[in-house]
């Protein structure tokens, strides 16, 4: 075990170096820093309410469903902000987003974040929204060691554990109070939250939770080829068989993390199988499906796997796709997305993707 840990540590330290040695990769990502800065500037200029510190859902100033954004786009923005601080450590990207997210805090027991600004109205609470925020905060904690990030992640863990019961054999519901569906998107990130908490605290309960939810998700929602169905309906047991890149990416990352924690080769083999299945299903004509944030989560999983097996295939796919999007799906104002109105989640997702690729080139 100690030998594995030693080599695993070395593997992590050379991850960036391997790409840094490739002049081709560095050259092809050289402009990404400009792209991230441009996106960040546009978000603050066009998608942020300077009076409240909140954000807008889209650039459409006339027809908005709400005055401000749902929480979900901030799940993308908070992760992007963390990645920006990795590549520009002396600049402050996270705190403004944190202050916005704080305005979604709900004191209803158990405390958590609701899906819309609390001061404007009471709203629903989703387990996955909270989990994605916790994942970003745990990444921020590992980077900064600021206790507040860990405290908020533990809060989310305690909240999400209230979403588990034995219907359909276990697993978490998607939405608080809605007992009709259990989704990969609320179970895969639950595994990631629990695994990161275990790595930080070494408390056994977190690993037990991760393994329990992992086993249920694989048993209930894994497709034979290695992708993951969207959901199981309760009480019928009917499976929603749609595939999305973010479900795949989160389970890929979970397997890679489990291999790092346990050194059990079955998790590495599963991660590689998921990555292979994702390439076969999602990559068509050298393009990924159009939801940028879903794809950002897939990139997270493949980076975690790359740290172990050093296979650069997916990294190169994302590098090429990221450049294609900037070239083909950018408007005259440097906003990204194929729709006329540009969205916060699209800008945030691409900022994360560019920032993560830059980290590999450093």
MARDOGU-367273 format. One record per residue (C-alpha): z, y, x. Coordinates in Angstrom, 1 decimal. Layout:
<rotis>
ROTI       c3       c2       c1
ROTI        Z        Y        X
...
</rotis>
This chain:
<rotis>
ROTI       c3       c2       c1
ROTI      0.0      0.0      0.0
ROTI      0.9      2.4      2.8
ROTI     -2.4      1.6      4.5
ROTI     -4.3      2.4      1.3
ROTI     -2.4      5.6      0.8
ROTI     -3.2      6.7      4.4
ROTI     -6.9      6.1      4.0
ROTI     -6.9      7.6      0.4
ROTI     -5.3     10.8      1.9
ROTI     -8.0     11.0      4.6
ROTI    -10.7     10.5      1.9
ROTI     -9.4     13.4      0.0
ROTI     -9.3     15.7      3.0
ROTI    -12.9     14.9      4.0
ROTI    -14.4     15.2      0.5
ROTI    -15.4     18.8      1.0
ROTI    -16.3     18.3      4.7
ROTI    -18.8     15.6      3.8
ROTI    -20.8     18.1      1.8
ROTI    -20.1     21.0      4.1
ROTI    -21.9     19.0      6.9
ROTI    -25.0     18.9      4.7
ROTI    -26.9     22.1      5.3
ROTI    -29.1     21.3      2.4
ROTI    -26.2     21.2     -0.1
ROTI    -24.7     24.4      1.3
ROTI    -28.1     26.2      1.2
ROTI    -28.7     25.0     -2.4
ROTI    -25.3     26.2     -3.6
ROTI    -25.3     29.5     -1.6
ROTI    -26.1     31.6     -4.6
ROTI    -23.4     30.0     -6.8
ROTI    -20.7     32.4     -5.7
ROTI    -22.9     35.3     -7.0
ROTI    -23.3     33.3    -10.2
ROTI    -19.6     32.9    -10.7
ROTI    -18.9     36.5    -10.1
ROTI    -21.6     37.6    -12.5
ROTI    -20.3     35.3    -15.2
ROTI    -16.7     36.5    -14.7
ROTI    -17.8     40.1    -14.9
ROTI    -19.7     39.5    -18.1
ROTI    -16.8     37.7    -19.7
ROTI    -14.5     40.6    -19.1
ROTI    -17.1     43.2    -20.1
ROTI    -18.6     41.5    -23.2
ROTI    -16.2     38.8    -24.4
ROTI    -12.8     40.3    -23.8
ROTI    -10.8     42.6    -26.1
ROTI     -9.3     45.1    -23.7
ROTI     -6.7     46.3    -26.2
ROTI     -5.1     42.9    -26.9
ROTI     -6.0     40.9    -23.9
ROTI     -7.6     38.3    -26.2
ROTI    -11.2     37.1    -26.0
ROTI    -14.1     36.9    -28.5
ROTI    -15.8     33.7    -29.5
ROTI    -19.3     35.1    -29.0
ROTI    -21.3     38.2    -28.1
ROTI    -22.2     38.7    -31.8
ROTI    -20.1     41.8    -32.7
ROTI    -21.2     41.9    -36.4
ROTI    -20.7     38.4    -37.8
ROTI    -17.5     36.8    -36.4
ROTI    -15.6     34.1    -38.2
ROTI    -12.5     35.6    -36.8
ROTI    -11.6     38.8    -34.9
ROTI    -10.9     36.7    -31.8
ROTI    -11.7     33.4    -30.3
ROTI    -10.4     30.0    -31.4
ROTI     -8.2     28.4    -28.7
ROTI    -10.8     25.8    -27.7
ROTI    -13.0     28.2    -25.6
ROTI     -9.9     29.2    -23.8
ROTI     -9.4     25.6    -22.8
ROTI    -12.6     26.0    -20.9
ROTI    -11.8     29.5    -19.6
ROTI     -8.4     28.6    -18.2
ROTI     -9.8     25.7    -16.2
ROTI    -12.6     27.9    -14.9
ROTI    -10.1     30.5    -13.9
ROTI     -8.2     28.0    -11.9
ROTI    -11.3     26.9    -10.1
ROTI    -12.2     30.5     -9.3
ROTI     -8.8     30.9     -7.6
ROTI     -9.6     27.9     -5.5
ROTI    -12.7     29.5     -4.0
ROTI    -11.2     33.1     -4.0
ROTI     -7.5     32.6     -3.4
ROTI     -6.7     36.3     -3.0
ROTI     -8.1     37.2     -6.4
ROTI     -6.3     36.8     -9.7
ROTI     -8.2     35.0    -12.4
ROTI     -5.6     32.9    -14.2
ROTI     -2.9     35.3    -15.3
ROTI     -5.1     37.3    -17.8
ROTI     -6.1     34.0    -19.4
ROTI     -2.6     32.7    -19.5
ROTI     -1.5     35.9    -21.3
ROTI     -4.2     35.3    -23.9
ROTI     -3.2     31.7    -24.4
ROTI      0.5     32.7    -24.8
ROTI     -0.6     34.6    -28.0
ROTI     -1.5     31.2    -29.6
ROTI      2.0     29.9    -29.0
ROTI      3.6     28.4    -32.2
ROTI      7.3     28.1    -32.6
ROTI      7.0     25.4    -35.2
ROTI      8.9     22.4    -33.9
ROTI      7.7     20.7    -31.7
ROTI      6.5     23.9    -30.1
ROTI      2.8     24.0    -29.0
ROTI     -0.3     26.1    -29.2
ROTI     -2.1     26.5    -32.5
ROTI     -5.8     26.8    -32.7
ROTI     -5.9     30.6    -33.5
ROTI     -3.9     33.7    -32.6
ROTI     -0.4     33.3    -34.0
ROTI      0.1     37.0    -34.8
ROTI     -3.1     37.1    -36.9
ROTI     -2.3     34.0    -39.0
ROTI     -0.7     30.6    -39.1
ROTI     -3.3     27.9    -38.2
ROTI     -3.8     24.3    -37.3
ROTI     -2.7     22.6    -34.1
ROTI     -4.8     20.1    -32.3
ROTI     -3.6     17.6    -29.7
ROTI     -6.7     17.9    -27.5
ROTI     -6.6     21.7    -27.4
ROTI     -3.1     21.5    -26.0
ROTI     -4.0     18.7    -23.6
ROTI     -6.9     20.5    -22.0
ROTI     -4.6     23.5    -21.4
ROTI     -2.0     21.3    -19.9
ROTI     -4.5     19.7    -17.5
ROTI     -5.5     23.1    -16.2
ROTI     -1.9     24.2    -15.8
ROTI     -1.1     21.0    -13.9
ROTI     -4.0     21.7    -11.6
ROTI     -2.6     25.3    -11.2
ROTI      0.9     23.9    -10.5
ROTI     -0.5     21.6     -7.8
ROTI     -2.2     24.5     -6.2
ROTI      0.6     27.2     -6.5
ROTI      3.8     25.3     -7.2
ROTI      4.7     27.9     -9.8
ROTI      7.3     26.2    -12.1
ROTI      6.0     27.9    -15.3
ROTI      2.8     25.8    -15.2
ROTI      4.7     22.6    -15.0
ROTI      7.1     23.6    -17.7
ROTI      4.2     24.4    -20.1
ROTI      2.6     21.0    -19.3
ROTI      5.8     19.2    -20.1
ROTI      5.9     21.1    -23.4
ROTI      2.4     19.8    -24.2
ROTI      3.4     16.3    -23.2
ROTI      6.4     16.3    -25.6
ROTI      4.2     17.7    -28.3
ROTI      1.4     15.2    -27.9
ROTI      3.8     12.3    -28.0
ROTI      4.5     13.2    -31.7
ROTI      0.9     12.4    -32.4
ROTI      1.2      8.6    -31.7
ROTI      1.9      5.9    -34.2
ROTI      1.0      2.2    -34.6
ROTI     -1.9      2.7    -37.1
ROTI     -5.0      1.0    -35.6
ROTI     -2.7     -0.4    -33.0
ROTI     -1.6      2.8    -31.4
ROTI     -3.3      5.9    -29.9
ROTI     -3.1      9.6    -30.7
ROTI     -4.5     11.4    -33.7
ROTI     -6.8     14.3    -33.1
ROTI     -5.2     17.0    -35.3
ROTI     -1.6     17.4    -36.3
ROTI     -0.9     16.4    -39.8
ROTI     -4.4     14.8    -40.2
ROTI     -4.0     11.0    -40.2
ROTI     -7.6     10.1    -40.8
ROTI     -8.9      9.9    -37.2
ROTI     -7.9      9.0    -33.7
ROTI    -10.4     10.2    -31.1
ROTI    -11.3      9.6    -27.5
ROTI    -11.0     13.4    -27.0
ROTI     -7.3     13.3    -27.8
ROTI     -6.5     10.1    -26.0
ROTI     -8.4     10.4    -22.7
ROTI     -6.9     13.8    -21.9
ROTI     -3.5     12.4    -22.9
ROTI     -3.9      9.9    -20.1
ROTI     -4.8     12.7    -17.7
ROTI     -1.8     14.8    -18.6
ROTI      0.6     11.8    -18.2
ROTI     -0.9     10.7    -14.9
ROTI     -0.7     14.2    -13.4
ROTI      2.9     14.5    -14.6
ROTI      3.7     11.1    -13.0
ROTI      2.1     12.1     -9.7
ROTI      4.2     15.3     -9.6
ROTI      7.6     14.0    -10.9
ROTI      7.4     10.2    -10.2
ROTI      9.1      9.7    -13.6
ROTI      8.2      6.2    -14.8
ROTI      7.8      7.2    -18.5
ROTI      4.7      9.2    -17.7
ROTI      2.9      6.3    -16.0
ROTI      4.0      4.0    -18.9
ROTI      2.5      6.4    -21.4
ROTI     -0.7      6.7    -19.4
ROTI     -1.2      3.0    -19.2
ROTI     -0.4      2.4    -22.9
ROTI     -2.8      5.0    -24.1
ROTI     -5.4      3.8    -21.5
ROTI     -5.2      0.3    -22.7
ROTI     -5.5      1.3    -26.4
ROTI     -8.5      3.5    -25.7
ROTI    -10.3      0.8    -23.8
ROTI     -9.5     -1.8    -26.4
ROTI    -10.4      0.4    -29.4
ROTI    -13.1      2.9    -28.3
ROTI    -14.9      1.5    -25.3
ROTI    -18.5      0.5    -25.8
ROTI    -19.7     -2.6    -24.0
ROTI    -21.8     -0.7    -21.5
ROTI    -18.9      1.5    -20.4
ROTI    -19.2      4.6    -22.5
ROTI    -16.7      5.6    -25.2
ROTI    -17.2      6.0    -28.9
ROTI    -16.0      9.2    -30.4
ROTI    -13.3      8.0    -32.8
ROTI    -11.8      5.4    -35.1
ROTI    -11.3      6.3    -38.7
ROTI     -7.9      5.6    -40.4
ROTI     -7.2      3.5    -42.3
ROTI    -10.7      1.9    -42.6
ROTI    -11.0      1.1    -38.9
ROTI    -14.7      2.3    -39.0
ROTI    -15.9      3.4    -35.5
ROTI    -17.7      6.7    -35.1
ROTI    -20.2      5.5    -32.4
ROTI    -21.4      8.8    -31.1
ROTI    -21.3      9.4    -27.4
ROTI    -20.3     12.6    -25.7
ROTI    -20.3     13.5    -22.0
ROTI    -16.7     14.8    -22.1
ROTI    -15.2     11.6    -23.5
ROTI    -17.0      9.7    -20.7
ROTI    -15.9     12.2    -18.1
ROTI    -12.2     12.2    -19.0
ROTI    -12.0      8.4    -19.0
ROTI    -13.9      8.3    -15.7
ROTI    -11.4     10.7    -14.2
ROTI     -8.5      8.6    -15.7
ROTI     -9.8      5.5    -13.9
ROTI    -10.3      7.3    -10.6
ROTI     -6.7      8.7    -10.8
ROTI     -5.3      5.3    -11.7
ROTI     -7.0      3.7     -8.7
ROTI     -5.5      6.4     -6.5
ROTI     -2.0      5.7     -8.0
ROTI     -2.1      1.9     -8.1
ROTI     -4.7      0.9     -5.5
ROTI     -5.9     -1.7     -8.1
ROTI     -9.6     -2.2     -7.6
ROTI    -10.3     -2.9    -11.3
ROTI     -9.9      0.9    -11.9
ROTI    -12.4      1.8     -9.2
ROTI    -14.9     -0.7    -10.6
ROTI    -14.4      0.6    -14.1
ROTI    -14.9      4.2    -12.9
ROTI    -18.1      3.2    -11.1
ROTI    -19.3      1.4    -14.2
ROTI    -18.6      4.4    -16.5
ROTI    -20.4      6.7    -14.0
ROTI    -23.4      4.3    -14.0
ROTI    -23.5      4.0    -17.8
ROTI    -23.3      7.8    -18.2
ROTI    -26.3      8.3    -15.9
ROTI    -28.3      5.8    -17.8
ROTI    -27.5      7.2    -21.2
ROTI    -27.1     11.0    -20.7
ROTI    -29.5     11.9    -18.0
ROTI    -33.0     12.3    -19.5
ROTI    -35.9     13.8    -17.6
ROTI    -33.3     15.0    -15.0
ROTI    -31.4     17.0    -17.6
ROTI    -28.0     16.5    -19.3
ROTI    -27.3     17.2    -23.0
ROTI    -26.9     20.8    -23.8
ROTI    -23.2     21.3    -24.2
ROTI    -22.1     22.9    -20.9
ROTI    -18.4     22.4    -21.4
ROTI    -18.7     18.7    -22.3
ROTI    -20.7     18.4    -19.1
ROTI    -18.1     20.2    -17.0
ROTI    -15.6     17.5    -18.0
ROTI    -18.1     14.9    -16.9
ROTI    -18.4     16.7    -13.5
ROTI    -14.6     16.6    -13.1
ROTI    -14.6     12.8    -13.5
ROTI    -17.5     12.3    -11.1
ROTI    -15.8     14.5     -8.5
ROTI    -12.7     12.4     -8.7
ROTI    -14.8      9.3     -8.2
ROTI    -16.6     10.9     -5.3
ROTI    -13.4     11.5     -3.5
ROTI    -13.0      7.8     -3.3
ROTI    -16.5      6.2     -2.9
ROTI    -18.4      9.2     -1.4
ROTI    -21.5      8.5     -3.6
ROTI    -23.1     11.9     -3.9
ROTI    -25.6     11.1     -6.7
ROTI    -23.8     12.9     -9.6
ROTI    -22.8     15.8     -7.4
ROTI    -26.5     16.3     -6.6
ROTI    -27.5     15.9    -10.2
ROTI    -25.0     18.6    -11.2
ROTI    -26.1     20.9     -8.4
ROTI    -29.7     20.7     -9.6
ROTI    -28.8     21.0    -13.2
ROTI    -26.6     24.1    -12.5
ROTI    -29.4     25.8    -10.7
ROTI    -31.9     24.9    -13.5
ROTI    -29.6     26.4    -16.1
ROTI    -29.3     29.7    -14.2
ROTI    -33.1     29.8    -13.8
ROTI    -34.2     28.6    -17.3
ROTI    -31.3     29.4    -19.7
ROTI    -30.1     32.8    -18.7
ROTI    -31.0     36.0    -20.6
ROTI    -31.7     39.5    -19.3
ROTI    -27.9     40.3    -19.3
ROTI    -27.2     37.2    -17.1
ROTI    -25.5     35.4    -20.0
ROTI    -26.1     31.7    -20.2
ROTI    -27.0     29.5    -23.2
ROTI    -30.0     28.6    -25.3
ROTI    -28.8     30.3    -28.5
ROTI    -29.4     33.9    -29.2
ROTI    -25.7     34.7    -29.4
ROTI    -23.9     33.8    -26.2
ROTI    -20.6     32.0    -26.4
ROTI    -17.4     32.2    -24.4
ROTI    -17.2     28.5    -24.0
ROTI    -20.7     28.3    -22.4
ROTI    -19.9     31.1    -19.9
ROTI    -16.6     29.6    -19.0
ROTI    -18.0     26.1    -18.6
ROTI    -20.7     27.2    -16.3
ROTI    -18.3     29.3    -14.2
ROTI    -16.2     26.1    -13.8
ROTI    -19.2     24.0    -12.8
ROTI    -20.5     26.6    -10.2
ROTI    -16.9     27.0     -8.8
ROTI    -16.4     23.2     -8.5
ROTI    -19.7     22.8     -6.7
ROTI    -18.8     25.6     -4.4
ROTI    -15.5     23.9     -3.5
ROTI    -17.5     20.9     -2.3
ROTI    -19.6     23.0     -0.1
ROTI    -16.7     24.8      1.6
</rotis>
